[in-house]
Amino acid sequence: MERFFGGNPALVLLRLAILSLIVGVVLAALGFSPFEILDSLRRLAERIYDMGFAAVEKAFRYFLLGAVIVFPVWLVVRVLKSLGRSGGSNVVDATSPNREA
C-alpha cells in the first residue's frame, strides 16, 4: 500500500488534505467556486465533443469527394488489367526462373 501512495498512506492523505485547504483558500480569494469550475469543465467537454463531430463530418466529406474520383479510376484499372490477362499472351518473363532457353 505504501508503494502505491508513495509513503505512509495516512501521512500522504494528511498532506493532500492540507494542500487542498491551501489551494481552496487561494481559489476562493480569486473568486472561484467549485461549481463554476465544474461548469467550465462541462462546457469545455461539450465544445470538444461538438468539435469532434464537426471534424468527423468534414473528414467524411473529404472522403466522399476523393472517392468520386478514386474508386471509378481503380475500377477501370482493374477491369483493364483483367482484360489484358485474359488475352492469352504467351510472353515469357526474362526474370522468371522457369523461362525457356
Biopython code that builds the backbone (N, CA, C, O; Angstrom):
import numpy as np
from Bio.PDB.StructureBuilder import StructureBuilder

atoms = [
    (1, "MET", "N", (0.822, -1.186, 0.000)),
    (1, "MET", "CA", (0.000, 0.000, 0.000)),
    (1, "MET", "C", (0.872, 1.257, 0.000)),
    (1, "MET", "O", (0.549, 2.242, -0.664)),
    (2, "GLU", "N", (1.966, 1.219, 0.740)),
    (2, "GLU", "CA", (2.864, 2.371, 0.793)),
    (2, "GLU", "C", (3.480, 2.648, -0.569)),
    (2, "GLU", "O", (3.735, 3.800, -0.920)),
    (3, "ARG", "N", (3.716, 1.594, -1.329)),
    (3, "ARG", "CA", (4.310, 1.763, -2.658)),
    (3, "ARG", "C", (3.354, 2.544, -3.561)),
    (3, "ARG", "O", (3.794, 3.399, -4.330)),
    (4, "PHE", "N", (2.068, 2.263, -3.478)),
    (4, "PHE", "CA", (1.075, 2.955, -4.288)),
    (4, "PHE", "C", (0.983, 4.431, -3.903)),
    (4, "PHE", "O", (0.959, 5.304, -4.770)),
    (5, "PHE", "N", (0.931, 4.701, -2.600)),
    (5, "PHE", "CA", (0.784, 6.071, -2.122)),
    (5, "PHE", "C", (2.093, 6.853, -2.158)),
    (5, "PHE", "O", (2.075, 8.083, -2.130)),
    (6, "GLY", "N", (3.210, 6.171, -2.220)),
    (6, "GLY", "CA", (4.500, 6.858, -2.188)),
    (6, "GLY", "C", (4.935, 7.198, -0.777)),
    (6, "GLY", "O", (5.673, 8.159, -0.565)),
    (7, "GLY", "N", (4.495, 6.439, 0.156)),
    (7, "GLY", "CA", (4.829, 6.669, 1.568)),
    (7, "GLY", "C", (3.704, 6.149, 2.438)),
    (7, "GLY", "O", (2.822, 5.420, 1.984)),
    (8, "ASN", "N", (3.757, 6.537, 3.690)),
    (8, "ASN", "CA", (2.724, 6.133, 4.634)),
    (8, "ASN", "C", (1.386, 6.726, 4.173)),
    (8, "ASN", "O", (1.278, 7.942, 4.019)),
    (9, "PRO", "N", (0.365, 5.883, 3.950)),
    (9, "PRO", "CA", (-0.914, 6.383, 3.424)),
    (9, "PRO", "C", (-1.546, 7.470, 4.281)),
    (9, "PRO", "O", (-2.126, 8.412, 3.741)),
    (10, "ALA", "N", (-1.448, 7.364, 5.596)),
    (10, "ALA", "CA", (-2.054, 8.360, 6.478)),
    (10, "ALA", "C", (-1.365, 9.716, 6.302)),
    (10, "ALA", "O", (-2.033, 10.749, 6.259)),
    (11, "LEU", "N", (-0.034, 9.716, 6.199)),
    (11, "LEU", "CA", (0.702, 10.967, 6.021)),
    (11, "LEU", "C", (0.435, 11.580, 4.649)),
    (11, "LEU", "O", (0.303, 12.797, 4.521)),
    (12, "VAL", "N", (0.358, 10.740, 3.636)),
    (12, "VAL", "CA", (0.079, 11.233, 2.288)),
    (12, "VAL", "C", (-1.305, 11.861, 2.239)),
    (12, "VAL", "O", (-1.472, 12.932, 1.656)),
    (13, "LEU", "N", (-2.298, 11.218, 2.839)),
    (13, "LEU", "CA", (-3.651, 11.777, 2.868)),
    (13, "LEU", "C", (-3.701, 13.083, 3.664)),
    (13, "LEU", "O", (-4.429, 14.004, 3.295)),
    (14, "LEU", "N", (-2.937, 13.166, 4.744)),
    (14, "LEU", "CA", (-2.869, 14.400, 5.529)),
    (14, "LEU", "C", (-2.259, 15.530, 4.698)),
    (14, "LEU", "O", (-2.772, 16.648, 4.705)),
    (15, "ARG", "N", (-1.160, 15.243, 3.978)),
    (15, "ARG", "CA", (-0.552, 16.255, 3.115)),
    (15, "ARG", "C", (-1.520, 16.705, 2.025)),
    (15, "ARG", "O", (-1.623, 17.897, 1.736)),
    (16, "LEU", "N", (-2.222, 15.761, 1.425)),
    (16, "LEU", "CA", (-3.194, 16.110, 0.389)),
    (16, "LEU", "C", (-4.315, 16.982, 0.942)),
    (16, "LEU", "O", (-4.757, 17.917, 0.275)),
    (17, "ALA", "N", (-4.774, 16.688, 2.142)),
    (17, "ALA", "CA", (-5.834, 17.490, 2.770)),
    (17, "ALA", "C", (-5.352, 18.911, 3.041)),
    (17, "ALA", "O", (-6.081, 19.869, 2.786)),
    (18, "ILE", "N", (-4.129, 19.057, 3.556)),
    (18, "ILE", "CA", (-3.586, 20.391, 3.832)),
    (18, "ILE", "C", (-3.385, 21.168, 2.535)),
    (18, "ILE", "O", (-3.718, 22.352, 2.466)),
    (19, "LEU", "N", (-2.847, 20.521, 1.516)),
    (19, "LEU", "CA", (-2.641, 21.170, 0.225)),
    (19, "LEU", "C", (-3.973, 21.576, -0.404)),
    (19, "LEU", "O", (-4.074, 22.647, -1.002)),
    (20, "SER", "N", (-4.997, 20.726, -0.271)),
    (20, "SER", "CA", (-6.325, 21.059, -0.792)),
    (20, "SER", "C", (-6.898, 22.280, -0.078)),
    (20, "SER", "O", (-7.514, 23.136, -0.712)),
    (21, "LEU", "N", (-6.700, 22.365, 1.236)),
    (21, "LEU", "CA", (-7.179, 23.509, 2.005)),
    (21, "LEU", "C", (-6.499, 24.794, 1.543)),
    (21, "LEU", "O", (-7.161, 25.818, 1.373)),
    (22, "ILE", "N", (-5.193, 24.750, 1.341)),
    (22, "ILE", "CA", (-4.442, 25.937, 0.904)),
    (22, "ILE", "C", (-4.892, 26.381, -0.493)),
    (22, "ILE", "O", (-5.140, 27.565, -0.723)),
    (23, "VAL", "N", (-4.994, 25.427, -1.418)),
    (23, "VAL", "CA", (-5.427, 25.758, -2.778)),
    (23, "VAL", "C", (-6.855, 26.283, -2.757)),
    (23, "VAL", "O", (-7.181, 27.206, -3.503)),
    (24, "GLY", "N", (-7.705, 25.716, -1.924)),
    (24, "GLY", "CA", (-9.083, 26.186, -1.805)),
    (24, "GLY", "C", (-9.159, 27.626, -1.324)),
    (24, "GLY", "O", (-9.968, 28.405, -1.829)),
    (25, "VAL", "N", (-8.320, 27.993, -0.349)),
    (25, "VAL", "CA", (-8.298, 29.369, 0.158)),
    (25, "VAL", "C", (-7.848, 30.324, -0.945)),
    (25, "VAL", "O", (-8.439, 31.389, -1.122)),
    (26, "VAL", "N", (-6.822, 29.956, -1.674)),
    (26, "VAL", "CA", (-6.318, 30.809, -2.764)),
    (26, "VAL", "C", (-7.382, 30.980, -3.841)),
    (26, "VAL", "O", (-7.615, 32.099, -4.298)),
    (27, "LEU", "N", (-8.028, 29.899, -4.254)),
    (27, "LEU", "CA", (-9.062, 29.985, -5.290)),
    (27, "LEU", "C", (-10.259, 30.802, -4.826)),
    (27, "LEU", "O", (-10.843, 31.549, -5.611)),
    (28, "ALA", "N", (-10.629, 30.666, -3.548)),
    (28, "ALA", "CA", (-11.742, 31.455, -3.002)),
    (28, "ALA", "C", (-11.383, 32.940, -2.995)),
    (28, "ALA", "O", (-12.234, 33.789, -3.259)),
    (29, "ALA", "N", (-10.131, 33.250, -2.694)),
    (29, "ALA", "CA", (-9.689, 34.647, -2.703)),
    (29, "ALA", "C", (-9.720, 35.223, -4.113)),
    (29, "ALA", "O", (-9.925, 36.424, -4.287)),
    (30, "LEU", "N", (-9.519, 34.379, -5.118)),
    (30, "LEU", "CA", (-9.562, 34.825, -6.514)),
    (30, "LEU", "C", (-10.985, 34.847, -7.062)),
    (30, "LEU", "O", (-11.202, 35.298, -8.187)),
    (31, "GLY", "N", (-11.957, 34.368, -6.287)),
    (31, "GLY", "CA", (-13.358, 34.434, -6.691)),
    (31, "GLY", "C", (-13.871, 33.205, -7.412)),
    (31, "GLY", "O", (-14.921, 33.255, -8.054)),
    (32, "PHE", "N", (-13.158, 32.123, -7.318)),
    (32, "PHE", "CA", (-13.625, 30.883, -7.946)),
    (32, "PHE", "C", (-14.493, 30.092, -6.979)),
    (32, "PHE", "O", (-14.337, 30.177, -5.761)),
    (33, "SER", "N", (-15.422, 29.310, -7.558)),
    (33, "SER", "CA", (-16.199, 28.383, -6.740)),
    (33, "SER", "C", (-16.110, 27.009, -7.380)),
    (33, "SER", "O", (-15.874, 26.899, -8.583)),
    (34, "PRO", "N", (-16.294, 25.962, -6.589)),
    (34, "PRO", "CA", (-16.207, 24.610, -7.160)),
    (34, "PRO", "C", (-17.238, 24.374, -8.269)),
    (34, "PRO", "O", (-16.969, 23.664, -9.238)),
    (35, "PHE", "N", (-18.422, 24.978, -8.113)),
    (35, "PHE", "CA", (-19.475, 24.762, -9.112)),
    (35, "PHE", "C", (-19.138, 25.446, -10.431)),
    (35, "PHE", "O", (-19.444, 24.918, -11.500)),
    (36, "GLU", "N", (-18.502, 26.631, -10.361)),
    (36, "GLU", "CA", (-18.078, 27.307, -11.584)),
    (36, "GLU", "C", (-17.013, 26.500, -12.315)),
    (36, "GLU", "O", (-17.037, 26.400, -13.541)),
    (37, "ILE", "N", (-16.091, 25.930, -11.572)),
    (37, "ILE", "CA", (-15.031, 25.123, -12.182)),
    (37, "ILE", "C", (-15.630, 23.888, -12.846)),
    (37, "ILE", "O", (-15.264, 23.541, -13.969)),
    (38, "LEU", "N", (-16.552, 23.225, -12.150)),
    (38, "LEU", "CA", (-17.188, 22.042, -12.737)),
    (38, "LEU", "C", (-18.017, 22.411, -13.962)),
    (38, "LEU", "O", (-18.035, 21.670, -14.945)),
    (39, "ASP", "N", (-18.708, 23.557, -13.910)),
    (39, "ASP", "CA", (-19.492, 24.006, -15.052)),
    (39, "ASP", "C", (-18.579, 24.340, -16.238)),
    (39, "ASP", "O", (-18.906, 24.033, -17.384)),
    (40, "SER", "N", (-17.448, 24.962, -15.959)),
    (40, "SER", "CA", (-16.486, 25.269, -17.022)),
    (40, "SER", "C", (-15.947, 23.991, -17.650)),
    (40, "SER", "O", (-15.796, 23.915, -18.870)),
    (41, "LEU", "N", (-15.661, 22.999, -16.837)),
    (41, "LEU", "CA", (-15.183, 21.718, -17.368)),
    (41, "LEU", "C", (-16.253, 21.036, -18.219)),
    (41, "LEU", "O", (-15.948, 20.431, -19.247)),
    (42, "ARG", "N", (-17.508, 21.138, -17.780)),
    (42, "ARG", "CA", (-18.609, 20.556, -18.548)),
    (42, "ARG", "C", (-18.742, 21.237, -19.902)),
    (42, "ARG", "O", (-18.905, 20.571, -20.924)),
    (43, "ARG", "N", (-18.672, 22.594, -19.908)),
    (43, "ARG", "CA", (-18.767, 23.328, -21.174)),
    (43, "ARG", "C", (-17.586, 23.025, -22.085)),
    (43, "ARG", "O", (-17.744, 22.935, -23.303)),
    (44, "LEU", "N", (-16.406, 22.868, -21.500)),
    (44, "LEU", "CA", (-15.228, 22.503, -22.291)),
    (44, "LEU", "C", (-15.417, 21.144, -22.950)),
    (44, "LEU", "O", (-15.100, 20.965, -24.126)),
    (45, "ALA", "N", (-15.936, 20.187, -22.184)),
    (45, "ALA", "CA", (-16.190, 18.849, -22.740)),
    (45, "ALA", "C", (-17.215, 18.916, -23.866)),
    (45, "ALA", "O", (-17.071, 18.226, -24.875)),
    (46, "GLU", "N", (-18.249, 19.742, -23.704)),
    (46, "GLU", "CA", (-19.250, 19.898, -24.762)),
    (46, "GLU", "C", (-18.637, 20.475, -26.031)),
    (46, "GLU", "O", (-18.923, 20.004, -27.132)),
    (47, "ARG", "N", (-17.793, 21.494, -25.881)),
    (47, "ARG", "CA", (-17.153, 22.096, -27.057)),
    (47, "ARG", "C", (-16.247, 21.108, -27.770)),
    (47, "ARG", "O", (-16.245, 21.031, -28.999)),
    (48, "ILE", "N", (-15.478, 20.352, -26.998)),
    (48, "ILE", "CA", (-14.601, 19.343, -27.609)),
    (48, "ILE", "C", (-15.434, 18.286, -28.318)),
    (48, "ILE", "O", (-15.081, 17.856, -29.416)),
    (49, "TYR", "N", (-16.531, 17.865, -27.707)),
    (49, "TYR", "CA", (-17.432, 16.875, -28.293)),
    (49, "TYR", "C", (-18.016, 17.396, -29.601)),
    (49, "TYR", "O", (-18.046, 16.679, -30.601)),
    (50, "ASP", "N", (-18.482, 18.656, -29.593)),
    (50, "ASP", "CA", (-19.047, 19.250, -30.804)),
    (50, "ASP", "C", (-17.996, 19.406, -31.889)),
    (50, "ASP", "O", (-18.272, 19.145, -33.060)),
    (51, "MET", "N", (-16.793, 19.830, -31.514)),
    (51, "MET", "CA", (-15.721, 19.967, -32.496)),
    (51, "MET", "C", (-15.368, 18.616, -33.100)),
    (51, "MET", "O", (-15.066, 18.523, -34.289)),
    (52, "GLY", "N", (-15.404, 17.584, -32.293)),
    (52, "GLY", "CA", (-15.058, 16.248, -32.773)),
    (52, "GLY", "C", (-15.999, 15.788, -33.863)),
    (52, "GLY", "O", (-15.562, 15.238, -34.873)),
    (53, "PHE", "N", (-17.299, 16.011, -33.666)),
    (53, "PHE", "CA", (-18.249, 15.580, -34.689)),
    (53, "PHE", "C", (-18.166, 16.447, -35.930)),
    (53, "PHE", "O", (-18.395, 15.959, -37.037)),
    (54, "ALA", "N", (-17.844, 17.726, -35.769)),
    (54, "ALA", "CA", (-17.659, 18.575, -36.939)),
    (54, "ALA", "C", (-16.450, 18.107, -37.737)),
    (54, "ALA", "O", (-16.474, 18.118, -38.968)),
    (55, "ALA", "N", (-15.394, 17.695, -37.040)),
    (55, "ALA", "CA", (-14.202, 17.204, -37.724)),
    (55, "ALA", "C", (-14.496, 15.889, -38.442)),
    (55, "ALA", "O", (-14.015, 15.667, -39.553)),
    (56, "VAL", "N", (-15.281, 15.020, -37.816)),
    (56, "VAL", "CA", (-15.637, 13.752, -38.453)),
    (56, "VAL", "C", (-16.485, 14.006, -39.699)),
    (56, "VAL", "O", (-16.299, 13.361, -40.730)),
    (57, "GLU", "N", (-17.413, 14.950, -39.589)),
    (57, "GLU", "CA", (-18.256, 15.272, -40.745)),
    (57, "GLU", "C", (-17.418, 15.840, -41.887)),
    (57, "GLU", "O", (-17.623, 15.480, -43.047)),
    (58, "LYS", "N", (-16.478, 16.723, -41.565)),
    (58, "LYS", "CA", (-15.617, 17.310, -42.596)),
    (58, "LYS", "C", (-14.736, 16.239, -43.234)),
    (58, "LYS", "O", (-14.553, 16.235, -44.451)),
    (59, "ALA", "N", (-14.194, 15.337, -42.429)),
    (59, "ALA", "CA", (-13.367, 14.257, -42.972)),
    (59, "ALA", "C", (-14.192, 13.348, -43.872)),
    (59, "ALA", "O", (-13.696, 12.882, -44.897)),
    (60, "PHE", "N", (-15.434, 13.090, -43.507)),
    (60, "PHE", "CA", (-16.294, 12.243, -44.334)),
    (60, "PHE", "C", (-16.587, 12.913, -45.671)),
    (60, "PHE", "O", (-16.642, 12.244, -46.703)),
    (61, "ARG", "N", (-16.774, 14.230, -45.658)),
    (61, "ARG", "CA", (-16.993, 14.956, -46.917)),
    (61, "ARG", "C", (-15.763, 14.864, -47.808)),
    (61, "ARG", "O", (-15.889, 14.665, -49.017)),
    (62, "TYR", "N", (-14.560, 15.008, -47.220)),
    (62, "TYR", "CA", (-13.331, 14.869, -47.996)),
    (62, "TYR", "C", (-13.222, 13.462, -48.567)),
    (62, "TYR", "O", (-12.819, 13.278, -49.715)),
    (63, "PHE", "N", (-13.581, 12.474, -47.761)),
    (63, "PHE", "CA", (-13.552, 11.086, -48.222)),
    (63, "PHE", "C", (-14.464, 10.898, -49.428)),
    (63, "PHE", "O", (-14.062, 10.299, -50.425)),
    (64, "LEU", "N", (-15.689, 11.407, -49.340)),
    (64, "LEU", "CA", (-16.623, 11.274, -50.459)),
    (64, "LEU", "C", (-16.117, 11.998, -51.700)),
    (64, "LEU", "O", (-16.245, 11.487, -52.813)),
    (65, "LEU", "N", (-15.549, 13.171, -51.518)),
    (65, "LEU", "CA", (-15.024, 13.936, -52.639)),
    (65, "LEU", "C", (-13.907, 13.171, -53.342)),
    (65, "LEU", "O", (-13.870, 13.122, -54.572)),
    (66, "GLY", "N", (-13.018, 12.587, -52.592)),
    (66, "GLY", "CA", (-11.941, 11.790, -53.183)),
    (66, "GLY", "C", (-12.436, 10.485, -53.765)),
    (66, "GLY", "O", (-11.940, 10.033, -54.797)),
    (67, "ALA", "N", (-13.412, 9.876, -53.111)),
    (67, "ALA", "CA", (-13.927, 8.580, -53.566)),
    (67, "ALA", "C", (-14.621, 8.692, -54.915)),
    (67, "ALA", "O", (-14.645, 7.726, -55.677)),
    (68, "VAL", "N", (-15.187, 9.857, -55.223)),
    (68, "VAL", "CA", (-15.846, 10.054, -56.515)),
    (68, "VAL", "C", (-14.835, 9.879, -57.650)),
    (68, "VAL", "O", (-15.208, 9.460, -58.746)),
    (69, "ILE", "N", (-13.580, 10.191, -57.404)),
    (69, "ILE", "CA", (-12.537, 10.041, -58.419)),
    (69, "ILE", "C", (-11.795, 8.715, -58.265)),
    (69, "ILE", "O", (-11.596, 7.999, -59.247)),
    (70, "VAL", "N", (-11.388, 8.387, -57.048)),
    (70, "VAL", "CA", (-10.502, 7.247, -56.813)),
    (70, "VAL", "C", (-11.157, 5.918, -57.158)),
    (70, "VAL", "O", (-10.548, 5.104, -57.852)),
    (71, "PHE", "N", (-12.369, 5.674, -56.700)),
    (71, "PHE", "CA", (-12.991, 4.370, -56.924)),
    (71, "PHE", "C", (-13.281, 4.086, -58.395)),
    (71, "PHE", "O", (-13.001, 2.973, -58.841)),
    (72, "PRO", "N", (-13.821, 5.017, -59.173)),
    (72, "PRO", "CA", (-14.001, 4.721, -60.603)),
    (72, "PRO", "C", (-12.675, 4.476, -61.333)),
    (72, "PRO", "O", (-12.590, 3.594, -62.187)),
    (73, "VAL", "N", (-11.639, 5.259, -60.997)),
    (73, "VAL", "CA", (-10.335, 5.035, -61.633)),
    (73, "VAL", "C", (-9.810, 3.660, -61.263)),
    (73, "VAL", "O", (-9.311, 2.940, -62.127)),
    (74, "TRP", "N", (-9.912, 3.287, -60.014)),
    (74, "TRP", "CA", (-9.463, 1.966, -59.566)),
    (74, "TRP", "C", (-10.217, 0.870, -60.306)),
    (74, "TRP", "O", (-9.621, -0.111, -60.749)),
    (75, "LEU", "N", (-11.532, 1.039, -60.439)),
    (75, "LEU", "CA", (-12.347, 0.038, -61.114)),
    (75, "LEU", "C", (-11.942, -0.099, -62.581)),
    (75, "LEU", "O", (-11.838, -1.215, -63.091)),
    (76, "VAL", "N", (-11.714, 1.011, -63.253)),
    (76, "VAL", "CA", (-11.297, 0.956, -64.663)),
    (76, "VAL", "C", (-9.944, 0.272, -64.794)),
    (76, "VAL", "O", (-9.753, -0.551, -65.689)),
    (77, "VAL", "N", (-9.002, 0.601, -63.911)),
    (77, "VAL", "CA", (-7.679, -0.028, -63.955)),
    (77, "VAL", "C", (-7.796, -1.532, -63.729)),
    (77, "VAL", "O", (-7.141, -2.309, -64.424)),
    (78, "ARG", "N", (-8.612, -1.951, -62.778)),
    (78, "ARG", "CA", (-8.777, -3.390, -62.505)),
    (78, "ARG", "C", (-9.402, -4.101, -63.706)),
    (78, "ARG", "O", (-8.974, -5.199, -64.062)),
    (79, "VAL", "N", (-10.402, -3.494, -64.329)),
    (79, "VAL", "CA", (-11.053, -4.109, -65.493)),
    (79, "VAL", "C", (-10.056, -4.222, -66.640)),
    (79, "VAL", "O", (-9.988, -5.259, -67.300)),
    (80, "LEU", "N", (-9.281, -3.163, -66.886)),
    (80, "LEU", "CA", (-8.295, -3.209, -67.968)),
    (80, "LEU", "C", (-7.228, -4.264, -67.703)),
    (80, "LEU", "O", (-6.799, -4.953, -68.629)),
    (81, "LYS", "N", (-6.792, -4.402, -66.448)),
    (81, "LYS", "CA", (-5.803, -5.438, -66.118)),
    (81, "LYS", "C", (-6.379, -6.827, -66.329)),
    (81, "LYS", "O", (-5.699, -7.707, -66.857)),
    (82, "SER", "N", (-7.611, -7.029, -65.928)),
    (82, "SER", "CA", (-8.197, -8.368, -66.092)),
    (82, "SER", "C", (-8.411, -8.678, -67.571)),
    (82, "SER", "O", (-8.263, -9.832, -67.974)),
    (83, "LEU", "N", (-8.753, -7.688, -68.391)),
    (83, "LEU", "CA", (-8.891, -7.915, -69.829)),
    (83, "LEU", "C", (-7.536, -8.205, -70.456)),
    (83, "LEU", "O", (-7.444, -9.022, -71.373)),
    (84, "GLY", "N", (-6.497, -7.558, -69.983)),
    (84, "GLY", "CA", (-5.148, -7.792, -70.505)),
    (84, "GLY", "C", (-4.642, -9.175, -70.166)),
    (84, "GLY", "O", (-3.933, -9.771, -70.977)),
    (85, "ARG", "N", (-4.966, -9.705, -69.029)),
    (85, "ARG", "CA", (-4.529, -11.051, -68.626)),
    (85, "ARG", "C", (-5.289, -12.133, -69.365)),
    (85, "ARG", "O", (-4.733, -13.192, -69.659)),
    (86, "SER", "N", (-6.547, -11.882, -69.668)),
    (86, "SER", "CA", (-7.334, -12.918, -70.330)),
    (86, "SER", "C", (-7.071, -12.952, -71.830)),
    (86, "SER", "O", (-7.651, -13.783, -72.528)),
    (87, "GLY", "N", (-6.203, -12.062, -72.353)),
    (87, "GLY", "CA", (-5.861, -12.037, -73.763)),
    (87, "GLY", "C", (-5.036, -13.241, -74.173)),
    (87, "GLY", "O", (-4.882, -13.496, -75.367)),
    (88, "GLY", "N", (-4.509, -13.981, -73.229)),
    (88, "GLY", "CA", (-3.771, -15.202, -73.519)),
    (88, "GLY", "C", (-2.378, -14.957, -74.051)),
    (88, "GLY", "O", (-1.916, -15.711, -74.907)),
    (89, "SER", "N", (-1.710, -13.959, -73.590)),
    (89, "SER", "CA", (-0.365, -13.645, -74.047)),
    (89, "SER", "C", (0.592, -14.724, -73.575)),
    (89, "SER", "O", (0.568, -15.109, -72.406)),
    (90, "ASN", "N", (1.446, -15.221, -74.486)),
    (90, "ASN", "CA", (2.407, -16.278, -74.163)),
    (90, "ASN", "C", (3.806, -15.713, -74.040)),
    (90, "ASN", "O", (4.778, -16.410, -74.332)),
    (91, "VAL", "N", (3.930, -14.486, -73.622)),
    (91, "VAL", "CA", (5.234, -13.863, -73.466)),
    (91, "VAL", "C", (5.877, -14.420, -72.207)),
    (91, "VAL", "O", (5.258, -14.456, -71.144)),
    (92, "VAL", "N", (7.155, -14.866, -72.340)),
    (92, "VAL", "CA", (7.879, -15.411, -71.201)),
    (92, "VAL", "C", (8.661, -14.290, -70.553)),
    (92, "VAL", "O", (9.362, -13.533, -71.225)),
    (93, "ASP", "N", (8.534, -14.191, -69.247)),
    (93, "ASP", "CA", (9.236, -13.159, -68.492)),
    (93, "ASP", "C", (10.717, -13.526, -68.418)),
    (93, "ASP", "O", (11.059, -14.656, -68.071)),
    (94, "ALA", "N", (11.592, -12.583, -68.740)),
    (94, "ALA", "CA", (13.034, -12.847, -68.747)),
    (94, "ALA", "C", (13.569, -13.072, -67.335)),
    (94, "ALA", "O", (14.623, -13.687, -67.174)),
    (95, "THR", "N", (12.888, -12.604, -66.339)),
    (95, "THR", "CA", (13.356, -12.773, -64.952)),
    (95, "THR", "C", (12.808, -14.030, -64.309)),
    (95, "THR", "O", (13.184, -14.367, -63.186)),
    (96, "SER", "N", (11.930, -14.723, -64.999)),
    (96, "SER", "CA", (11.310, -15.909, -64.438)),
    (96, "SER", "C", (12.314, -17.054, -64.377)),
    (96, "SER", "O", (13.047, -17.266, -65.343)),
    (97, "PRO", "N", (12.371, -17.801, -63.274)),
    (97, "PRO", "CA", (13.318, -18.915, -63.164)),
    (97, "PRO", "C", (12.949, -20.082, -64.087)),
    (97, "PRO", "O", (13.808, -20.914, -64.380)),
    (98, "ASN", "N", (11.736, -20.164, -64.538)),
    (98, "ASN", "CA", (11.304, -21.274, -65.383)),
    (98, "ASN", "C", (11.234, -20.875, -66.859)),
    (98, "ASN", "O", (10.458, -21.455, -67.618)),
    (99, "ARG", "N", (12.015, -19.919, -67.261)),
    (99, "ARG", "CA", (11.958, -19.473, -68.635)),
    (99, "ARG", "C", (12.587, -20.487, -69.584)),
    (99, "ARG", "O", (13.467, -21.259, -69.203)),
    (100, "GLU", "N", (12.124, -20.466, -70.808)),
    (100, "GLU", "CA", (12.670, -21.385, -71.807)),
    (100, "GLU", "C", (13.919, -20.787, -72.393)),
    (100, "GLU", "O", (13.942, -19.603, -72.728)),
    (101, "ALA", "N", (14.972, -21.594, -72.527)),
    (101, "ALA", "CA", (16.241, -21.090, -73.048)),
    (101, "ALA", "C", (16.364, -21.330, -74.530)),
    (101, "ALA", "O", (17.375, -20.966, -75.132)),
]
sb = StructureBuilder()
sb.init_structure("model")
sb.init_model(0)
sb.init_chain("A")
sb.init_seg("    ")
for serial, (resi, resn, name, xyz) in enumerate(atoms, 1):
    if name == "N":
        sb.init_residue(resn, " ", resi, " ")
    sb.init_atom(name, np.array(xyz, "f"), 0.0, 1.0, " ", f" {name:<3s}", serial, name[0])
structure = sb.get_structure()
